Amino acid sequence: MWTGNWWWDIQSKLPEGVVVMPVILSSDKMLLSQFSGDKKVWPVYLTIRNISKDVRHQVSAHATVLIGYLPVLKLDCFQKKSQLVTGYRLFHHSMALLLCPLANAGHKGREMICANRYICRIHPILTAYIADFPEQCLVACNKESWCPCCLVQLNKCGDLEDWESCCMADTLKTLQCMRRNK
C-alpha cells in the first residue's frame, strides 16, 4: 500500500481535491487481570497508514487511538452448539456498529485540517486489519483450521507451495447468501 500505483488507483476513484486516508485497525482479545477471574476485554485500535511505521509503533507518539471495546460474553444462555456461531455474529455486528461512522466518512468524505493546516476533504479507507491468527479467521469468516488468506488444503498447511488467494468477492457472496437464509 506504500506503492505509488496503489495510491493513484484509489485516488483516481475519488473526485478531484479529495484525499485518501488509509486506515489500519487492530484488535486483540485479552484477559483483564489475574485477580478479576476470567473477565476479558476486546479493544479495537485505529491508526492511519501515512504515518511512518517507526512513529506508529512508538507508544509515546500516540499515533494509535483506542476507538472502542467489543463485548466478550460467555453466551451461557445459548445451547452449546450455537454459542460459537452466536459469538461470531456478535463480533461482526459489534464491529459494524463501531465502524459505521468510519464507513460513512469513507463513502461521503469528511472535512479535516491536514498537516499542512489546510482544510481537506478526506475519505478514510480500511487498508489493513492487524490481528492474531484466530482473529484473522474470525474477520475473514472462516474456520480456525483454515487459512484466512489462501485456499491451501488442510493436509498441505506448512508446505512451501503457492496457493490461490482467497477472493473477497466469494466471501461477500457467501455472506449475502447467509443473510438471505436467516
Legacy VTK file of the C-alpha trace (Angstrom):
# vtk DataFile Version 3.0
C-alpha trace
ASCII
DATASET POLYDATA
POINTS 182 float
0.000 0.000 0.000
3.001 2.257 0.038
3.317 1.865 -3.726
2.506 4.767 -5.981
0.278 2.570 -8.166
-2.000 1.651 -5.244
-2.331 5.280 -4.151
-3.079 6.511 -7.671
-5.575 3.708 -8.274
-7.546 4.612 -5.152
-7.142 8.361 -5.697
-8.462 8.062 -9.278
-11.758 6.672 -7.932
-12.381 9.834 -5.888
-13.359 13.337 -7.021
-10.652 15.938 -7.619
-9.423 17.665 -4.463
-10.251 14.694 -2.240
-7.547 12.985 -0.178
-7.329 9.260 0.640
-6.749 8.452 4.304
-5.694 4.781 4.613
-6.832 3.335 7.945
-5.318 0.431 9.876
-7.383 -1.364 12.514
-6.039 -3.756 15.114
-7.567 -5.777 17.915
-6.590 -8.473 20.351
-8.832 -10.141 22.911
-7.111 -10.076 26.306
-7.558 -11.057 29.934
-8.152 -8.026 32.173
-6.194 -9.311 35.155
-5.456 -12.442 37.081
-7.346 -11.021 40.060
-10.683 -10.397 38.336
-11.317 -14.013 37.403
-11.932 -14.745 33.745
-13.037 -11.259 32.695
-11.869 -10.408 29.178
-11.851 -7.267 27.098
-11.522 -6.818 23.325
-10.092 -3.387 22.457
-10.104 -2.077 18.878
-7.419 0.404 17.830
-7.126 2.703 14.816
-4.159 4.384 13.167
-3.554 5.827 9.727
-1.191 4.365 7.196
0.526 7.538 6.069
2.197 7.806 9.475
5.569 6.091 9.261
5.600 2.666 10.941
8.580 3.784 13.029
6.389 6.514 14.524
3.218 4.375 14.611
4.930 1.724 16.743
6.157 4.194 19.387
3.765 4.252 22.332
4.869 7.797 23.206
3.898 9.062 19.724
0.167 8.476 20.403
-0.304 7.559 16.743
-2.730 4.737 17.604
-6.112 5.514 19.151
-8.480 3.249 21.072
-11.848 3.538 19.299
-13.865 1.089 21.381
-14.279 -2.219 23.149
-16.094 -5.230 21.744
-18.178 -7.365 24.095
-16.688 -10.628 25.299
-19.503 -12.774 26.649
-19.772 -16.407 27.683
-23.179 -16.782 25.987
-24.265 -19.449 28.509
-27.902 -18.638 27.720
-27.483 -20.313 24.304
-27.234 -24.018 23.552
-23.656 -25.317 23.324
-23.803 -25.908 19.571
-24.991 -22.358 18.816
-22.677 -20.464 21.208
-19.774 -20.312 18.737
-21.841 -19.048 15.811
-23.618 -16.543 18.065
-20.217 -15.270 19.234
-19.115 -14.819 15.617
-22.301 -12.930 14.790
-21.907 -10.760 17.884
-18.360 -9.861 16.840
-19.380 -8.856 13.305
-22.470 -6.946 14.454
-20.466 -5.082 17.111
-17.736 -4.249 14.586
-20.355 -2.984 12.130
-21.784 -0.658 14.791
-18.340 0.513 15.897
-17.145 1.202 12.351
-20.379 2.692 10.964
-19.142 6.316 11.334
-15.861 5.384 9.620
-17.716 3.664 6.759
-19.985 6.695 6.302
-16.978 9.031 6.231
-15.370 6.723 3.667
-18.375 6.969 1.357
-19.267 10.637 1.821
-15.931 12.110 2.891
-15.239 14.379 5.813
-13.552 17.781 6.043
-10.484 17.835 8.287
-7.491 20.049 8.912
-4.458 18.345 7.364
-0.844 18.541 8.489
-0.281 21.493 6.124
-3.076 23.382 8.029
-5.378 23.419 5.012
-8.896 22.036 5.181
-9.085 18.900 3.050
-11.919 16.533 2.227
-10.688 13.104 3.260
-12.057 9.637 2.589
-10.872 7.078 5.164
-10.400 3.643 3.580
-9.709 0.478 5.572
-6.428 -0.859 4.199
-5.286 -3.324 6.864
-6.543 -5.231 9.884
-3.857 -6.427 12.268
-4.817 -9.449 14.363
-3.530 -12.777 15.603
-4.460 -15.968 13.719
-7.791 -16.744 15.483
-8.973 -13.166 14.954
-7.836 -13.208 11.312
-10.025 -16.269 10.812
-12.923 -14.556 12.592
-12.609 -11.400 10.478
-12.272 -13.469 7.282
-15.360 -15.567 8.214
-13.615 -18.927 8.061
-12.851 -21.810 10.398
-9.764 -21.505 12.581
-8.235 -24.577 10.986
-8.305 -22.932 7.530
-6.015 -20.244 6.178
-7.683 -16.793 6.109
-5.508 -15.695 3.164
-5.364 -18.560 0.677
-7.076 -21.784 -0.387
-4.451 -24.208 0.949
-5.750 -27.702 1.666
-5.803 -28.674 5.342
-3.301 -31.512 4.901
-0.923 -29.195 2.985
-0.619 -26.395 5.601
3.032 -25.562 6.156
4.137 -26.722 2.714
6.082 -24.117 0.790
3.807 -24.115 -2.236
1.946 -21.214 -3.820
-1.805 -21.441 -3.322
-4.571 -19.389 -4.878
-5.536 -16.393 -2.728
-8.972 -16.116 -1.174
-11.293 -13.970 -3.223
-13.120 -11.207 -1.351
-15.977 -11.378 -3.876
-16.581 -15.046 -2.953
-16.593 -14.195 0.767
-19.066 -11.361 0.201
-21.281 -13.633 -1.923
-21.290 -16.240 0.887
-22.222 -13.586 3.470
-25.058 -12.292 1.279
-26.413 -15.840 0.871
-26.252 -16.375 4.633
-28.140 -13.101 5.257
-30.920 -14.180 2.895
-31.245 -17.559 4.645
-31.628 -16.148 8.175
LINES 1 183
182 0 1 2 3 4 5 6 7 8 9 10 11 12 13 14 15 16 17 18 19 20 21 22 23 24 25 26 27 28 29 30 31 32 33 34 35 36 37 38 39 40 41 42 43 44 45 46 47 48 49 50 51 52 53 54 55 56 57 58 59 60 61 62 63 64 65 66 67 68 69 70 71 72 73 74 75 76 77 78 79 80 81 82 83 84 85 86 87 88 89 90 91 92 93 94 95 96 97 98 99 100 101 102 103 104 105 106 107 108 109 110 111 112 113 114 115 116 117 118 119 120 121 122 123 124 125 126 127 128 129 130 131 132 133 134 135 136 137 138 139 140 141 142 143 144 145 146 147 148 149 150 151 152 153 154 155 156 157 158 159 160 161 162 163 164 165 166 167 168 169 170 171 172 173 174 175 176 177 178 179 180 181
